[in-house]
Amino acid sequence: MKLAVIGLGVRMGYLLNEVFRPADPQLRVVGVIDPDKKKARARLTPTEGRSVKFCSSVRELLKQTKPDAVAIGSRCDLHTPYAVELLAEGLPLYLEKPISTSIAQAEELEKAAGTTTSKIVVSFPLRMSPLCRKVHEMIGTGVLGTAEHLLGVNYVPYGNVYFDSWYRDYQTTQGLFLQKATHDFDYLSYLAGAPIVRVAAMLSRDRVYRDSSRRKNDRDQSALFYDRLGTPETGMNEDSSSALLEFANGTQGVYTQVFYAKRDAAARGSTISGRNATISFDWYQAKIKLVRHHEPFTETISADSNLSHFGGDEALGRNFVDVVKNDAESLSPLVAGLQSVYACLAARESAHTGRFVQVRQVGGMGSSRRNGKSHHRVADHADAPGR
Ligand SMILES: NC(=O)c1ccc[n+]([C@@H]2O[C@H](COP(=O)([O-])OP(=O)(O)OC[C@H]3O[C@@H](n4cnc5c(N)ncnc54)[C@H](O)[C@@H]3O)[C@@H](O)[C@H]2O)c1
């Protein structure tokens, strides 16, 4: 595979060398767009480093390097503009999350997807992880009855990264629903078997992580002070956030993410209940527990641990190579990325307005609110991505 990379930073360097290359040892990076050439070059093999072309536009990249596929790993706010340009070319894409950071971006991407032949793999490793796939398979056997309720928890033990690195820049990330919950909303929808259609959310900010400008006269000196975090008025990442979720098939759920958890408080996973049983799993514990409600049996399944993104990255990488080389279907398609963005934006809006918010649906069904008004679109299936 001749691969072009846009935004060859930490994440893409890791994916390239630890995930894509093992999946395709013949892979060769032929072109890069990244203003930090020195660091980007250091992420390539010495041979690639000598032959690779650094370009300053998508047009130049495609013309000069004629890649078989493109991977986009720039920071969050640039994913959509680059993807939209590339969708017009019909090349397979690997697209980092969050795939959009505003309704306007997501709508633009959805529109561009309506006319493309590109196959897109969205970087959602959790839905691809062996643990999540196993739970999906177990739900599919009917052991629960139907999945009626999902609880998703995410106690993030590395939460400081959202306050002491570039992720603190709210203008770039647009908050931690889009940055973090985008993964969890995606795998919860995958397990529920339906998209999220309605949310009510809350978030807490400026209490644990605070901007250094607030240190003076601060009554609670136990807060964690960092530079350039912003304020609730200018926009800032949250300490924690939670959402009530309604899925299109009537299943309900609740999700919570906490960014100041540390050490053994780390937890990420879900508890899914139906009339007949409850399944819980946690990626940090690498375990699944199945409790049958009406039989005297509880089963525990252990999975291999110490896998990157719990094994999801490897599965994503293999799928991407398969899409490019064998025209396989994407197992993490654009529609999943868009649906997750719509749910995250609805959750953020609900947290700010204190109201339930309908989640816009890919293809135009449902609604999203803009400027206080409901924004309905007529279903237009010709416009739907993935077609
Ligand atoms: N899927 C996942 O699990 C996962 C994990 C980590 C990060 N991410 C996402 O990956 C993205 C990158 O994160 P990172 O930690 O690698 O950040 P990073 O800053 O290390 O990488 C971003 C790269 O983009 C480059 N860049 C800057 N301006 C650019 C431009 N105009 N055009 C092209 N490239 C440009 C930077 O020089 C840098 O090399 C983020 O959006 C993040 O949310 C996803």
The ligand as an SDF file (V2000), in Angstrom:
LIG
                    3D

 44 48  0  0  0  0  0  0  0  0999 V2000
   -8.7550    7.0430   18.0960 N   0  0  0  0  0  0  0  0  0  0  0  0
   -8.0950    7.2000   19.2070 C   0  0  0  0  0  0  0  0  0  0  0  0
   -8.1990    6.3760   20.0860 O   0  0  0  0  0  0  0  0  0  0  0  0
   -7.1920    8.3860   19.3830 C   0  0  0  0  0  0  0  0  0  0  0  0
   -6.1710    8.3780   20.3250 C   0  0  0  0  0  0  0  0  0  0  0  0
   -5.3700    9.5010   20.4410 C   0  0  0  0  0  0  0  0  0  0  0  0
   -5.6030   10.6120   19.6460 C   0  0  0  0  0  0  0  0  0  0  0  0
   -6.6210   10.6090   18.7570 N   0  0  0  0  0  0  0  0  0  0  0  0
   -6.9100   11.7780   17.8870 C   0  0  0  0  0  0  0  0  0  0  0  0
   -5.8240   11.9320   17.0010 O   0  0  0  0  0  0  0  0  0  0  0  0
   -5.6470   13.3110   16.6590 C   0  0  0  0  0  0  0  0  0  0  0  0
   -4.1790   13.6920   16.7940 C   0  0  0  0  0  0  0  0  0  0  0  0
   -3.7780   13.5550   18.1370 O   0  0  0  0  0  0  0  0  0  0  0  0
   -2.2170   13.5070   18.5290 P   0  0  0  0  0  0  0  0  0  0  0  0
   -2.1610   13.2290   19.9830 O   0  0  0  0  0  0  0  0  0  0  0  0
   -1.4900   12.6300   17.5840 O   0  0  0  0  0  0  0  0  0  0  0  0
   -1.7950   15.0230   18.2930 O   0  0  0  0  0  0  0  0  0  0  0  0
   -0.4150   15.5400   17.6590 P   0  0  0  0  0  0  0  0  0  0  0  0
   -0.3690   17.0050   17.9180 O   0  0  0  0  0  0  0  0  0  0  0  0
    0.7250   14.7060   18.1440 O   0  0  0  0  0  0  0  0  0  0  0  0
   -0.5890   15.2680   16.0990 O   0  0  0  0  0  0  0  0  0  0  0  0
   -1.2120   16.1680   15.2190 C   0  0  0  0  0  0  0  0  0  0  0  0
   -0.2950   16.3840   14.0420 C   0  0  0  0  0  0  0  0  0  0  0  0
   -0.9600   17.2480   13.1260 O   0  0  0  0  0  0  0  0  0  0  0  0
    0.0290   18.1650   12.6230 C   0  0  0  0  0  0  0  0  0  0  0  0
   -0.6260   19.3580   12.0690 N   0  0  0  0  0  0  0  0  0  0  0  0
   -0.7580   20.5970   12.6110 C   0  0  0  0  0  0  0  0  0  0  0  0
   -1.3710   21.4420   11.7470 N   0  0  0  0  0  0  0  0  0  0  0  0
   -1.6130   20.6910   10.6260 C   0  0  0  0  0  0  0  0  0  0  0  0
   -2.2050   20.9980    9.3820 C   0  0  0  0  0  0  0  0  0  0  0  0
   -2.7130   22.2100    9.1110 N   0  0  0  0  0  0  0  0  0  0  0  0
   -2.2930   20.0030    8.4640 N   0  0  0  0  0  0  0  0  0  0  0  0
   -1.8220   18.7610    8.7160 C   0  0  0  0  0  0  0  0  0  0  0  0
   -1.2340   18.4250    9.8860 N   0  0  0  0  0  0  0  0  0  0  0  0
   -1.1460   19.3850   10.8280 C   0  0  0  0  0  0  0  0  0  0  0  0
    0.9070   18.4610   13.8060 C   0  0  0  0  0  0  0  0  0  0  0  0
    2.1530   19.0150   13.4190 O   0  0  0  0  0  0  0  0  0  0  0  0
    1.0360   17.0650   14.4200 C   0  0  0  0  0  0  0  0  0  0  0  0
    2.1240   16.3630   13.8770 O   0  0  0  0  0  0  0  0  0  0  0  0
   -6.5970   14.0880   17.5690 C   0  0  0  0  0  0  0  0  0  0  0  0
   -7.7130   14.5150   16.8460 O   0  0  0  0  0  0  0  0  0  0  0  0
   -7.0000   13.0870   18.6330 C   0  0  0  0  0  0  0  0  0  0  0  0
   -8.3260   13.2940   19.1130 O   0  0  0  0  0  0  0  0  0  0  0  0
   -7.4050    9.5110   18.6090 C   0  0  0  0  0  0  0  0  0  0  0  0
  1  2  1  0
  2  3  2  0
  2  4  1  0
  4  5  1  0
  4 44  2  0
  5  6  2  0
  6  7  1  0
  7  8  2  0
  8  9  1  0
  8 44  1  0
  9 10  1  0
  9 42  1  0
 10 11  1  0
 11 12  1  0
 11 40  1  0
 12 13  1  0
 13 14  1  0
 14 15  2  0
 14 16  1  0
 14 17  1  0
 17 18  1  0
 18 19  2  0
 18 20  1  0
 18 21  1  0
 21 22  1  0
 22 23  1  0
 23 24  1  0
 23 38  1  0
 24 25  1  0
 25 26  1  0
 25 36  1  0
 26 27  1  0
 26 35  1  0
 27 28  2  0
 28 29  1  0
 29 30  1  0
 29 35  2  0
 30 31  1  0
 30 32  2  0
 32 33  1  0
 33 34  2  0
 34 35  1  0
 36 37  1  0
 36 38  1  0
 38 39  1  0
 40 41  1  0
 40 42  1  0
 42 43  1  0
M  CHG  2   8   1  16  -1
M  END
$$$$
